[in-house]
Amino acid sequence: MFKDKVAEAERNKAKYTFAVFKRLLKNQDIERIHSFLIQKGGLPSEINDGDIDTLLKIYLQHANSGYIKKLLHLISNDTSSPFDLVNDEQETEKFTYN
């Protein structure tokens, strides 16, 4: 029985490819994009800056606030995220507030 669960998990994981994600972005289907990200548990590792821009625009244009909050949560918890937080922190330190 455990082997069946592992096999099923592997089949499900195979459904969430980057090619599928790119097709969903192209179609701007917010429901399917959101479902993809939730099922995958985060952003695809192959995502680039252009894809992120497109993703954010689609969410801001078509998603409700709950979906947007969930996307931000997924991004902030994704350790493989392409966002470079170290550089952001260094940039912030350049500013002084009086």
C-alpha angles and dihedrals in degrees: 000000000000090000089055091054092049092049091048091050090051092050091049092048090053090058091064101070127152090246089059090048092051091050091051091050091050091051092044091219100163095189094055093040091052092046090050093052093046094048091046091046096231145351121328111261090232094060117126135198093269091053091049091051090050092046093051092047092050092049093047092048101041113015130089120237092263092058091047092051090049091050091051089048091051091049094048093049096044108105091189092053116137090227109109104217094178092063091046090054091048090050090050092052090060090069119077123199120208 
